């Protein structure tokens, strides 16, 4: 049985030892392939939306340096999350890790930041898709953004497994598009322009 504990600024439950046992991840909703494709889709969506600005400002060399730095950061983050996930196997993710390490306020702030990320990310993606629609068809505006935002939210409300399967299909299309982009842009590569950037 849990009991209430009053901290300096917040009240929280002192839970029994089996608290984490009752909150472990459930099998069946998503396998490792769907989860891996989710990670690839996060990176690729950033590539699609960020490469245009990065290539314009930093050139190929600047983008290469940024890619190496981000790959290093992702490597450390993946190893850190793997360690935390094996020691605290809960569905809370960053919230659970922060609450255990920094107390209730650390968990609250981390959970709020994650909630904001999950709220803003579909909106940002909807804005970029709206830009692509505007370039292709000439239609733009808040109605396009709101429509795509509702589609993304609706897919996620439909179910986790279904959303991951749809995202895997979209990710596969995006990978093909990136490969086509790389092959087509290779002929325009000039070593002397690699480190040109705009000030």
C-alpha positions as a Markdown table, in Angstrom:
| # | Residue | x | y | z |
|---|---|---|---|---|
| 1 | Unk | 0.0 | 0.0 | 0.0 |
| 2 | Unk | 1.4 | 3.4 | -0.9 |
| 3 | Unk | 1.6 | 6.3 | 1.5 |
| 4 | Unk | 1.6 | 10.0 | 0.9 |
| 5 | Unk | 4.9 | 11.9 | 1.5 |
| 6 | Unk | 5.0 | 15.7 | 1.7 |
| 7 | Unk | 8.2 | 17.1 | 0.2 |
| 8 | Unk | 9.3 | 20.7 | 0.3 |
| 9 | Unk | 7.0 | 21.8 | -2.5 |
| 10 | Unk | 5.2 | 18.7 | -3.7 |
| 11 | Unk | 3.3 | 15.7 | -2.4 |
| 12 | Unk | 3.9 | 12.3 | -3.9 |
| 13 | Unk | 3.4 | 8.7 | -3.2 |
| 14 | Unk | 6.0 | 6.4 | -1.5 |
| 15 | Unk | 5.2 | 3.3 | -3.6 |
| 16 | Unk | 5.9 | -0.3 | -2.7 |
| 17 | Unk | 8.6 | -2.4 | -4.3 |
| 18 | Unk | 6.3 | -4.0 | -6.9 |
| 19 | Unk | 5.4 | -0.6 | -8.3 |
| 20 | Unk | 7.6 | -1.0 | -11.4 |
| 21 | Unk | 6.6 | -4.6 | -11.8 |
| 22 | Unk | 3.0 | -3.5 | -12.5 |
| 23 | Unk | 4.1 | -0.9 | -15.0 |
| 24 | Unk | 6.4 | -2.8 | -17.4 |
| 25 | Unk | 6.1 | -2.6 | -21.2 |
| 26 | Unk | 3.6 | -5.0 | -22.7 |
| 27 | Unk | 4.5 | -7.3 | -25.6 |
| 28 | Unk | 2.6 | -7.4 | -28.9 |
| 29 | Unk | 2.0 | -3.8 | -29.8 |
| 30 | Unk | 5.3 | -3.1 | -31.4 |
| 31 | Unk | 8.3 | -5.2 | -32.3 |
| 32 | Unk | 11.9 | -4.1 | -32.7 |
| 33 | Unk | 11.5 | -3.6 | -36.5 |
| 34 | Unk | 8.7 | -1.1 | -36.0 |
| 35 | Unk | 10.6 | 0.7 | -33.2 |
| 36 | Unk | 13.7 | 0.9 | -35.3 |
| 37 | Unk | 11.7 | 2.3 | -38.2 |
| 38 | Unk | 10.3 | 4.9 | -35.7 |
| 39 | Unk | 13.8 | 6.0 | -34.9 |
| 40 | Unk | 14.8 | 6.2 | -38.6 |
| 41 | Unk | 11.6 | 8.2 | -39.3 |
| 42 | Unk | 12.5 | 10.8 | -36.6 |
| 43 | Unk | 16.0 | 11.3 | -38.1 |
| 44 | Unk | 14.7 | 11.4 | -41.7 |
| 45 | Unk | 12.0 | 13.9 | -41.0 |
| 46 | Unk | 14.6 | 16.2 | -39.5 |
| 47 | Unk | 16.8 | 15.6 | -42.6 |
| 48 | Unk | 14.0 | 16.5 | -44.9 |
| 49 | Unk | 13.1 | 19.7 | -43.1 |
| 50 | Unk | 16.6 | 20.8 | -42.1 |
| 51 | Unk | 18.9 | 19.8 | -45.0 |
| 52 | Unk | 17.6 | 22.6 | -47.2 |
| 53 | Unk | 18.6 | 25.3 | -44.7 |
| 54 | Unk | 21.8 | 23.5 | -43.7 |
| 55 | Unk | 23.1 | 23.0 | -47.3 |
| 56 | Unk | 22.3 | 26.7 | -48.1 |
| 57 | Unk | 24.1 | 28.1 | -45.1 |
| 58 | Unk | 27.0 | 25.6 | -44.5 |
| 59 | Unk | 27.5 | 23.8 | -47.8 |
| 60 | Unk | 28.4 | 20.1 | -48.1 |
| 61 | Unk | 31.3 | 20.4 | -45.7 |
| 62 | Unk | 29.4 | 22.2 | -43.0 |
| 63 | Unk | 26.6 | 19.6 | -43.3 |
| 64 | Unk | 29.2 | 16.8 | -43.0 |
| 65 | Unk | 30.6 | 18.3 | -39.8 |
| 66 | Unk | 27.0 | 18.7 | -38.4 |
| 67 | Unk | 26.2 | 15.1 | -39.3 |
| 68 | Unk | 29.3 | 13.8 | -37.5 |
| 69 | Unk | 28.4 | 15.8 | -34.4 |
| 70 | Unk | 24.8 | 14.7 | -34.4 |
| 71 | Unk | 25.8 | 11.1 | -35.0 |
| 72 | Unk | 28.1 | 11.3 | -32.0 |
| 73 | Unk | 25.3 | 12.8 | -29.9 |
| 74 | Unk | 22.8 | 10.1 | -31.0 |
| 75 | Unk | 25.3 | 7.4 | -30.2 |
| 76 | Unk | 25.7 | 8.6 | -26.6 |
| 77 | Unk | 22.0 | 9.1 | -26.3 |
| 78 | Unk | 21.2 | 5.6 | -27.5 |
| 79 | Unk | 23.7 | 4.0 | -25.2 |
| 80 | Unk | 22.4 | 6.1 | -22.3 |
| 81 | Unk | 18.7 | 5.2 | -23.0 |
| 82 | Unk | 19.6 | 1.5 | -23.4 |
| 83 | Unk | 21.3 | 1.5 | -20.0 |
| 84 | Unk | 18.3 | 3.3 | -18.4 |
| 85 | Unk | 15.7 | 1.1 | -20.1 |
| 86 | Unk | 17.3 | -2.1 | -18.9 |
| 87 | Unk | 17.6 | -0.8 | -15.3 |
| 88 | Unk | 14.1 | 0.8 | -15.2 |
| 89 | Unk | 11.9 | -1.1 | -17.6 |
| 90 | Unk | 8.8 | 1.1 | -17.4 |
| 91 | Unk | 6.6 | 2.7 | -20.0 |
| 92 | Unk | 7.2 | 6.2 | -18.6 |
| 93 | Unk | 10.4 | 6.7 | -20.5 |
| 94 | Unk | 12.2 | 10.0 | -19.7 |
| 95 | Unk | 9.6 | 10.9 | -17.1 |
| 96 | Unk | 10.4 | 7.7 | -15.1 |
| 97 | Unk | 14.1 | 8.2 | -15.4 |
| 98 | Unk | 14.0 | 11.8 | -14.3 |
| 99 | Unk | 11.6 | 11.1 | -11.4 |
| 100 | Unk | 13.8 | 8.4 | -10.1 |
| 101 | Unk | 17.0 | 10.5 | -10.4 |
| 102 | Unk | 15.7 | 14.0 | -9.6 |
| 103 | Unk | 12.5 | 13.5 | -7.6 |
| 104 | Unk | 8.9 | 14.5 | -8.4 |
| 105 | Unk | 9.8 | 18.0 | -9.7 |
| 106 | Unk | 12.4 | 16.6 | -12.1 |
| 107 | Unk | 9.9 | 14.0 | -13.3 |
| 108 | Unk | 7.2 | 16.7 | -13.7 |
| 109 | Unk | 9.4 | 19.0 | -15.7 |
| 110 | Unk | 10.7 | 16.2 | -17.9 |
| 111 | Unk | 7.2 | 14.9 | -18.5 |
| 112 | Unk | 6.0 | 18.4 | -19.4 |
| 113 | Unk | 8.9 | 18.8 | -21.9 |
| 114 | Unk | 8.1 | 15.5 | -23.5 |
| 115 | Unk | 4.4 | 16.4 | -23.7 |
| 116 | Unk | 5.3 | 19.7 | -25.4 |
| 117 | Unk | 7.6 | 17.8 | -27.8 |
| 118 | Unk | 4.9 | 15.4 | -28.8 |
| 119 | Unk | 2.4 | 18.2 | -29.3 |
| 120 | Unk | 4.7 | 20.5 | -31.3 |
| 121 | Unk | 6.4 | 17.8 | -33.5 |
| 122 | Unk | 3.2 | 16.9 | -35.5 |
| 123 | Unk | 2.5 | 20.7 | -35.9 |
| 124 | Unk | 6.0 | 21.3 | -37.2 |
| 125 | Unk | 5.7 | 18.3 | -39.6 |
| 126 | Unk | 2.3 | 19.6 | -40.8 |
| 127 | Unk | 3.8 | 23.0 | -41.5 |
| 128 | Unk | 6.6 | 21.5 | -43.6 |
| 129 | Unk | 4.1 | 19.3 | -45.5 |
| 130 | Unk | 2.0 | 22.4 | -46.1 |
| 131 | Unk | 5.1 | 24.0 | -47.6 |
| 132 | Unk | 5.5 | 21.0 | -49.9 |
| 133 | Unk | 1.8 | 21.1 | -50.9 |
| 134 | Unk | 2.1 | 24.8 | -51.6 |
| 135 | Unk | 5.1 | 24.2 | -53.9 |
| 136 | Unk | 3.3 | 21.4 | -55.7 |
| 137 | Unk | -0.2 | 22.8 | -56.0 |
| 138 | Unk | -0.2 | 26.4 | -54.9 |
| 139 | Unk | -2.6 | 25.7 | -52.0 |
| 140 | Unk | -1.5 | 26.9 | -48.6 |
| 141 | Unk | -2.8 | 28.3 | -45.4 |
| 142 | Unk | -4.0 | 27.2 | -41.9 |
| 143 | Unk | -6.6 | 24.8 | -43.3 |
| 144 | Unk | -3.9 | 22.6 | -44.9 |
| 145 | Unk | -1.8 | 22.7 | -41.7 |
| 146 | Unk | -4.8 | 21.8 | -39.5 |
| 147 | Unk | -5.9 | 19.1 | -41.8 |
| 148 | Unk | -2.5 | 17.3 | -41.7 |
| 149 | Unk | -2.2 | 17.8 | -38.0 |
| 150 | Unk | -5.6 | 16.2 | -37.5 |
| 151 | Unk | -4.6 | 13.3 | -39.7 |
| 152 | Unk | -1.5 | 12.7 | -37.7 |
| 153 | Unk | -3.3 | 12.9 | -34.3 |
| 154 | Unk | -6.1 | 10.6 | -35.7 |
| 155 | Unk | -3.6 | 8.0 | -36.7 |
| 156 | Unk | -2.0 | 7.9 | -33.3 |
| 157 | Unk | -5.4 | 7.8 | -31.6 |
| 158 | Unk | -6.3 | 4.8 | -33.8 |
| 159 | Unk | -3.7 | 2.7 | -32.1 |
| 160 | Unk | 0.0 | 2.4 | -31.4 |
| 161 | Unk | 0.7 | -0.6 | -33.6 |
| 162 | Unk | -1.3 | 0.8 | -36.5 |
| 163 | Unk | 0.5 | 4.2 | -36.3 |
| 164 | Unk | 3.9 | 2.5 | -36.3 |
| 165 | Unk | 3.0 | 0.4 | -39.3 |
| 166 | Unk | 1.8 | 3.5 | -41.2 |
| 167 | Unk | 5.0 | 5.3 | -40.2 |
| 168 | Unk | 7.1 | 2.4 | -41.4 |
| 169 | Unk | 5.5 | 2.7 | -44.9 |
| 170 | Unk | 6.1 | 6.5 | -44.9 |
| 171 | Unk | 9.7 | 6.0 | -43.7 |
| 172 | Unk | 10.4 | 3.5 | -46.5 |
| 173 | Unk | 9.1 | 6.0 | -49.1 |
| 174 | Unk | 11.3 | 8.8 | -47.4 |
| 175 | Unk | 14.4 | 6.5 | -47.5 |
| 176 | Unk | 13.8 | 5.9 | -51.2 |
| 177 | Unk | 13.4 | 9.7 | -51.8 |
| 178 | Unk | 16.6 | 10.4 | -49.9 |
| 179 | Unk | 18.5 | 7.8 | -51.9 |
| 180 | Unk | 17.3 | 9.4 | -55.1 |
| 181 | Unk | 18.3 | 12.8 | -53.8 |
| 182 | Unk | 21.8 | 11.6 | -53.0 |
| 183 | Unk | 22.3 | 10.0 | -56.3 |
| 184 | Unk | 21.0 | 13.0 | -58.2 |
| 185 | Unk | 23.0 | 15.5 | -56.2 |
| 186 | Unk | 26.2 | 13.6 | -56.5 |
| 187 | Unk | 26.7 | 14.9 | -60.0 |
| 188 | Unk | 26.6 | 18.5 | -58.7 |
| 189 | Unk | 29.2 | 17.9 | -56.0 |
| 190 | Unk | 32.3 | 20.1 | -56.2 |
| 191 | Unk | 35.1 | 19.7 | -53.6 |
| 192 | Unk | 36.0 | 23.4 | -53.8 |
| 193 | Unk | 32.5 | 24.4 | -52.9 |
| 194 | Unk | 32.3 | 22.1 | -49.9 |
| 195 | Unk | 33.1 | 24.6 | -47.2 |
| 196 | Unk | 31.5 | 27.7 | -48.8 |
| 197 | Unk | 28.9 | 29.3 | -46.5 |
| 198 | Unk | 26.8 | 32.4 | -46.4 |
| 199 | Unk | 27.5 | 35.1 | -43.8 |
